Amino acid sequence: MPLTEPVAGTPDVVADLETLERASRRISAGSGPIAVDTERASGYRYSQRAYLVQVKREGAGTFLIDPIAVDNRVDPLVEALGSDEWVLHAASQDLPCLSELDLRPAKLFDTELAGRLAGFERVALGTLVELLLGYHLEKGHGAADWSRRPLPVDWLNYAALDVELLVPLRDALEAELRAQGKLEWALEEFEALRTAPPAAPRKEPWRRTSGIHSVRTPRGLAAIRALWEARDGLARDRDIAPGRVLPDSAIIQAASANPPDEGSLLQLPVFKGRAQRRQVALWMRALRTAAQLPKSDLPDPSPPTDGPPPPNRWADKDPEAAARLAAARAALGKIAEEHRLPMENLLQPDLLRRTCWTPPADTDVDTVTATLRAGGARTWQTALVAEALSTALRASAG
């Protein structure tokens, strides 16, 4: 059944403190879990702040809250959401920007994660709603510029639909998990997600520039770093997504061409544009800075990492580790298939690689369990994999 708008209609945006206080009182007076979602402006803005917060609760209704309009002062909402369970879809995407508003759940149910654990191959919100509830959601504005004001009515309709069926979906998934004997697993995962600390900043984020593999010299990498840092500073100051200031492809092209002056830089395709002509001095200054660096300050083409090398190099670097990893993947693959779980949800891939690359001195089940727990594995995960992994860690390349 197509669902093109909320059953009760699309509400007006809550855009002032008085209306927010009234909405918060209604939410507090409602009952049951609270559906929560956010809309950001990824790809348009530098920040990952929430430009709209959607809330729906039984007995209260649906609310579209504009945190920008109230200068991010959403204290009444913080109190209203209180200690009740929140239902989100793909919560890891929303929790950081909600936390910036001091909105943190006391209890969490993630419908996307629940879908994965229940064995559904496709876990997009619309897909799960169709499979479990029989409705087809009107979609299409998820990648829009939600910093735009005023927000178009059809966008608001889309945003309201994101929370329209979250609680019924939560209930259907809980029933499915309970029937499969996985509900306790899911609850442990939800709590781990809810209490996870913020991700640590990357040490050298410029190395994630798309296409960087084509530049192999230290001097070329220094040019990429200098351009990336200049772009990042400008994007942050203007709150514009870095890729809209200067695309990665242009950074790689400039670093590879090594233009001697502004005129030569402006001959490169992207730099011919009006926006880049206005910033040509900034880009050229970055390139000259990189060109003048002493060798001791140039970036290492192969920087040391705090983890194992890529698995495709293991056979050459450490055949025994490669044998352990192959055996572990095969064993865990069988367990994942048996329990209808994605491999990455059965055990974090990075933890599996680290354990196989540097196994504990003792590979008995208890020691392997302790190693996995120290690495962040949950109780249900270690109960499923510790014995099989213990055996796999004794595999030999011979």
C-alpha positions as CSV (number, residue, x, y, z in Angstrom):
1,M,0.0,0.0,0.0
2,P,1.6,3.4,-1.0
3,L,2.0,5.8,1.8
4,T,2.6,9.3,0.3
5,E,2.0,11.4,3.4
6,P,1.6,10.9,7.2
7,V,-1.9,9.6,8.2
8,A,-2.4,12.8,10.3
9,G,-0.9,15.1,7.6
10,T,2.4,16.8,7.5
11,P,2.8,19.1,10.5
12,D,4.1,22.6,10.5
13,V,7.8,23.2,11.4
14,V,8.5,23.9,15.1
15,A,10.6,27.1,14.7
16,D,10.3,29.1,18.0
17,L,10.9,28.3,21.7
18,E,7.2,28.7,22.6
19,T,6.0,26.2,20.1
20,L,8.9,23.9,21.0
21,E,7.8,24.0,24.7
22,R,4.2,23.1,23.7
23,A,5.5,20.3,21.5
24,S,7.7,19.0,24.2
25,R,4.9,18.9,26.7
26,R,2.8,16.8,24.2
27,I,5.7,14.4,23.7
28,S,6.1,14.0,27.5
29,A,2.4,13.2,27.7
30,G,2.5,10.6,25.0
31,S,3.2,6.9,25.6
32,G,5.5,4.2,24.4
33,P,8.8,4.4,22.4
34,I,9.7,7.6,20.6
35,A,10.6,7.6,16.9
36,V,13.5,10.0,16.2
37,D,15.3,10.9,13.0
38,T,17.4,13.8,11.7
39,E,18.1,15.5,8.4
40,R,21.6,16.9,7.7
41,A,23.2,18.7,4.8
42,S,26.0,16.2,4.0
43,G,27.5,17.1,0.7
44,Y,26.5,20.7,1.0
45,R,27.8,21.8,4.4
46,Y,31.1,21.2,6.2
47,S,29.4,20.5,9.5
48,Q,27.3,17.4,10.2
49,R,24.8,19.3,12.4
50,A,21.1,18.5,12.4
51,Y,19.0,20.9,10.3
52,L,15.8,19.1,11.2
53,V,14.8,16.8,14.0
54,Q,11.7,14.6,13.5
55,V,9.9,13.1,16.5
56,K,6.8,10.9,16.7
57,R,5.1,9.3,19.7
58,E,1.8,7.6,20.3
59,G,-0.7,10.0,21.8
60,A,1.4,13.0,20.9
61,G,1.8,13.1,17.1
62,T,4.6,14.0,14.8
63,F,6.9,17.0,15.2
64,L,9.3,18.6,12.8
65,I,11.7,20.7,14.8
66,D,14.1,23.2,13.3
67,P,17.0,23.5,15.8
68,I,18.6,26.3,13.7
69,A,15.6,28.5,14.3
70,V,16.0,28.2,18.0
71,D,19.8,28.6,18.0
72,N,20.1,24.9,19.0
73,R,18.5,25.6,22.3
74,V,16.3,22.5,22.6
75,D,16.3,22.0,26.4
76,P,12.5,21.4,26.5
77,L,13.0,18.5,24.0
78,V,15.9,17.1,26.0
79,E,13.6,16.8,29.0
80,A,10.7,15.5,27.0
81,L,12.6,12.6,25.5
82,G,13.9,11.8,29.0
83,S,14.5,8.2,29.9
84,D,12.2,6.5,27.4
85,E,13.3,4.3,24.5
86,W,14.2,6.0,21.2
87,V,13.7,4.2,17.9
88,L,16.1,5.2,15.1
89,H,17.0,3.7,11.8
90,A,20.8,3.6,11.3
91,A,21.4,5.3,14.6
92,S,25.1,5.7,14.1
93,Q,24.4,8.4,11.5
94,D,22.1,10.4,13.7
95,L,23.4,10.0,17.2
96,P,26.5,12.4,16.7
97,C,24.4,15.3,15.5
98,L,21.7,14.7,18.2
99,S,24.5,14.6,20.8
100,E,25.6,18.1,19.7
101,L,22.1,19.2,20.7
102,D,22.5,17.5,24.1
103,L,20.0,14.9,22.9
104,R,21.1,11.4,24.1
105,P,19.0,8.3,24.4
106,A,18.7,6.5,27.7
107,K,17.6,3.4,25.8
108,L,17.9,2.6,22.1
109,F,16.3,0.4,19.4
110,D,18.0,0.6,15.9
111,T,15.7,-0.8,13.3
112,E,18.5,-1.1,10.6
113,L,20.8,-3.0,13.0
114,A,17.8,-5.1,14.1
115,G,17.1,-6.0,10.4
116,R,20.7,-7.1,9.9
117,L,20.7,-9.3,13.0
118,A,17.3,-10.8,11.9
119,G,18.9,-11.9,8.6
120,F,17.3,-9.5,6.1
121,E,19.6,-9.0,3.1
122,R,18.3,-5.4,2.5
123,V,17.8,-3.2,5.5
124,A,16.9,0.2,4.1
125,L,14.0,1.8,5.9
126,G,11.7,1.6,2.9
127,T,12.6,-2.0,2.2
128,L,11.9,-3.2,5.8
129,V,8.7,-1.3,6.0
130,E,7.5,-3.0,2.8
131,L,8.5,-6.4,3.9
132,L,7.2,-6.3,7.4
133,L,4.4,-3.8,7.4
134,G,3.2,-3.8,3.8
135,Y,3.6,-0.1,3.0
136,H,5.5,1.6,0.3
137,L,7.0,4.9,1.6
138,E,7.3,8.0,-0.6
139,K,11.1,8.7,-0.7
140,G,13.5,10.9,-2.6
141,H,14.9,13.8,-0.6
142,G,17.5,12.2,1.7
143,A,20.5,13.7,-0.1
144,A,18.9,17.2,-0.3
145,D,20.4,20.4,1.1
146,W,18.5,20.5,4.4
147,S,20.2,23.8,5.4
148,R,17.9,25.5,2.9
149,R,15.3,27.8,4.3
150,P,12.3,27.7,4.0
151,L,12.2,23.9,3.6
152,P,9.9,22.9,0.7
153,V,6.6,21.2,1.7
154,D,7.4,18.0,-0.1
155,W,10.7,17.7,1.8
156,L,8.9,18.1,5.1
157,N,6.4,15.4,4.0
158,Y,9.4,13.1,3.3
159,A,10.9,13.9,6.7
160,A,7.7,13.2,8.5
161,L,7.3,9.8,6.7
162,D,10.7,8.8,8.1
163,V,9.3,8.5,11.6
164,E,5.7,7.6,10.6
165,L,6.1,3.8,10.9
166,L,9.3,3.5,12.9
167,V,7.6,2.3,16.1
168,P,5.4,-0.4,14.3
169,L,8.6,-1.5,12.5
170,R,10.4,-1.7,15.8
171,D,7.6,-3.9,17.2
172,A,7.7,-6.2,14.1
173,L,11.5,-6.6,14.3
174,E,11.4,-7.3,18.0
175,A,8.9,-10.1,17.4
176,E,11.1,-11.5,14.6
177,L,14.3,-11.3,16.8
178,R,12.5,-12.9,19.6
179,A,11.3,-15.8,17.4
180,Q,14.8,-16.3,16.2
181,G,16.3,-16.3,19.7
182,K,18.3,-13.1,18.9
183,L,16.6,-10.5,20.9
184,E,19.2,-10.5,23.6
185,W,21.9,-10.2,21.0
186,A,20.2,-7.1,19.6
187,L,19.7,-5.5,22.9
188,E,23.5,-5.9,23.6
189,E,24.3,-4.4,20.2
190,F,21.9,-1.4,20.8
191,E,23.5,-0.7,24.2
192,A,27.0,-0.9,22.7
193,L,26.0,1.6,20.0
194,R,24.3,3.9,22.5
195,T,27.3,4.1,24.8
196,A,30.1,4.1,22.1
197,P,32.5,7.0,22.5
198,P,32.9,9.5,19.6
199,A,35.2,8.3,16.9
200,A,38.8,9.4,17.3
201,P,39.9,12.0,14.6
202,R,42.0,10.4,11.8
203,K,45.7,11.1,12.1
204,E,46.2,12.1,8.5
205,P,42.7,12.6,7.0
206,W,44.3,14.0,3.8
207,R,45.4,10.5,2.8
208,R,41.7,9.7,2.1
209,T,41.7,12.0,-0.9
210,S,40.1,10.0,-3.7
211,G,42.7,9.0,-6.3
212,I,45.7,9.5,-4.1
213,H,47.1,6.1,-5.0
214,S,48.1,7.6,-8.4
215,V,50.6,9.9,-6.7
216,R,53.6,8.0,-5.4
217,T,56.3,10.6,-4.7
218,P,56.8,12.2,-1.3
219,R,56.8,15.7,-3.0
220,G,53.5,14.9,-4.8
221,L,52.0,13.7,-1.6
222,A,53.1,16.9,0.1
223,A,51.3,18.9,-2.6
224,I,48.1,16.9,-2.0
225,R,48.4,17.5,1.8
226,A,48.9,21.2,1.3
227,L,46.0,21.6,-1.0
228,W,43.8,19.4,1.2
229,E,44.6,21.5,4.3
230,A,44.0,24.8,2.4
231,R,40.7,23.5,1.1
232,D,39.7,22.1,4.5
233,G,40.4,25.5,6.2
234,L,38.3,27.4,3.6
235,A,35.5,24.9,3.8
236,R,35.4,25.0,7.5
237,D,35.3,28.8,7.7
238,R,32.5,29.0,5.1
239,D,30.7,25.9,6.3
240,I,30.7,24.4,2.8
241,A,31.3,20.7,2.0
242,P,35.0,20.4,1.0
243,G,34.2,18.7,-2.3
244,R,32.2,21.8,-3.3
245,V,35.1,24.1,-2.6
246,L,37.5,22.0,-4.7
247,P,36.9,18.4,-5.8
248,D,39.4,15.7,-5.0
249,S,40.1,15.1,-8.7
250,A,41.4,18.7,-9.0
251,I,43.7,18.2,-6.0
252,I,45.2,15.1,-7.6
253,Q,45.5,16.8,-11.0
254,A,47.3,19.8,-9.5
255,A,49.6,17.7,-7.5
256,S,50.5,15.6,-10.5
257,A,50.9,18.5,-12.9
258,N,53.0,20.6,-10.5
259,P,52.2,23.9,-12.3
260,P,55.0,26.5,-11.9
261,D,52.7,29.6,-11.6
262,E,49.1,30.7,-11.3
263,G,48.7,30.9,-15.1
264,S,49.6,27.3,-15.5
265,L,47.4,26.2,-12.7
266,L,44.4,28.0,-14.3
267,Q,44.9,26.0,-17.4
268,L,43.9,22.8,-15.6
269,P,40.3,21.9,-16.3
270,V,38.7,22.5,-12.9
271,F,40.8,25.5,-12.1
272,K,39.4,27.3,-15.2
273,G,36.1,27.9,-13.3
274,R,35.2,31.2,-11.9
275,A,35.3,30.0,-8.2
276,Q,38.8,28.6,-8.6
277,R,40.1,31.7,-10.3
278,R,39.0,33.7,-7.3
279,Q,41.0,31.3,-5.0
280,V,44.0,30.7,-7.3
281,A,46.4,32.5,-5.0
282,L,45.4,30.2,-2.1
283,W,45.9,27.1,-4.2
284,M,49.2,28.3,-5.6
285,R,50.5,29.2,-2.2
286,A,49.8,25.7,-1.0
287,L,51.6,24.2,-3.9
288,R,54.6,26.4,-3.4
289,T,54.7,25.6,0.3
290,A,54.8,21.9,-0.5
291,A,57.5,22.5,-3.2
292,Q,59.8,24.2,-0.7
293,L,59.5,21.7,2.2
294,P,62.8,20.1,3.2
295,K,63.0,16.3,2.6
296,S,62.7,15.6,6.3
297,D,59.2,17.2,6.3
298,L,57.8,15.3,3.3
299,P,55.1,12.7,4.0
300,D,56.1,9.0,4.0
301,P,54.6,7.2,0.9
302,S,54.1,4.2,3.2
303,P,53.2,5.5,6.6
304,P,53.3,3.1,9.6
305,T,49.9,2.0,10.8
306,D,48.7,0.7,14.1
307,G,47.2,-2.3,12.6
308,P,48.0,-5.2,10.3
309,P,48.7,-4.7,6.6
310,P,45.9,-5.3,4.0
311,P,45.0,-9.0,3.9
312,N,46.0,-9.3,0.2
313,R,49.7,-8.8,1.4
314,W,49.6,-11.3,4.2
315,A,50.7,-14.3,2.2
316,D,54.0,-12.6,1.3
317,K,54.6,-10.9,4.7
318,D,53.4,-13.7,7.0
319,P,52.1,-16.9,5.5
320,E,51.2,-18.3,9.0
321,A,49.0,-15.3,9.6
322,A,47.4,-15.6,6.2
323,A,46.6,-19.3,7.0
324,R,45.0,-18.3,10.3
325,L,42.9,-15.6,8.6
326,A,41.7,-18.0,5.9
327,A,40.8,-20.6,8.5
328,A,39.0,-18.0,10.7
329,R,37.0,-16.6,7.8
330,A,35.9,-20.0,6.7
331,A,34.8,-21.0,10.2
332,L,33.1,-17.8,10.9
333,G,31.4,-17.8,7.5
334,K,29.7,-21.1,8.4
335,I,28.6,-19.7,11.8
336,A,27.2,-16.6,10.1
337,E,25.3,-18.6,7.5
338,E,23.9,-20.9,10.2
339,H,22.6,-18.0,12.2
340,R,21.6,-15.8,9.2
341,L,24.0,-13.1,10.1
342,P,26.2,-10.8,8.1
343,M,29.9,-11.7,8.8
344,E,30.6,-8.1,9.9
345,N,27.9,-8.3,12.5
346,L,29.1,-11.7,13.8
347,L,32.5,-10.2,14.6
348,Q,34.0,-6.8,13.7
349,P,36.3,-7.4,10.7
350,D,39.1,-5.3,12.1
351,L,39.1,-7.2,15.3
352,L,39.2,-10.5,13.4
353,R,42.2,-9.3,11.3
354,R,44.1,-8.0,14.4
355,T,43.5,-11.3,16.3
356,C,44.7,-13.4,13.4
357,W,47.8,-11.2,12.7
358,T,48.9,-11.1,16.3
359,P,47.2,-14.0,18.1
360,P,47.4,-14.4,21.9
361,A,50.2,-16.6,23.2
362,D,47.6,-19.1,24.3
363,T,44.9,-20.0,21.9
364,D,42.6,-21.8,24.3
365,V,38.9,-20.7,24.2
366,D,39.1,-18.7,27.5
367,T,42.1,-16.7,26.3
368,V,40.6,-16.1,22.9
369,T,37.3,-15.0,24.6
370,A,39.2,-12.6,26.8
371,T,41.2,-11.2,23.8
372,L,38.0,-10.6,21.8
373,R,36.2,-9.0,24.7
374,A,39.2,-6.7,25.2
375,G,38.9,-5.7,21.6
376,G,35.3,-4.7,21.9
377,A,33.4,-7.9,21.0
378,R,30.1,-8.4,22.7
379,T,29.2,-11.4,24.9
380,W,26.9,-12.9,22.4
381,Q,29.6,-12.7,19.7
382,T,32.3,-14.4,21.7
383,A,29.8,-17.1,22.7
384,L,29.3,-17.9,19.0
385,V,32.9,-17.6,17.7
386,A,35.5,-18.1,20.4
387,E,35.7,-21.9,20.0
388,A,35.9,-21.8,16.2
389,L,38.4,-19.0,16.3
390,S,40.5,-20.8,18.9
391,T,40.9,-23.7,16.4
392,A,41.5,-21.4,13.5
393,L,44.3,-19.6,15.2
394,R,46.2,-22.9,15.3
395,A,46.1,-23.3,11.5
396,S,49.4,-23.6,9.7
397,A,50.6,-22.5,6.3
398,G,52.4,-25.8,5.9
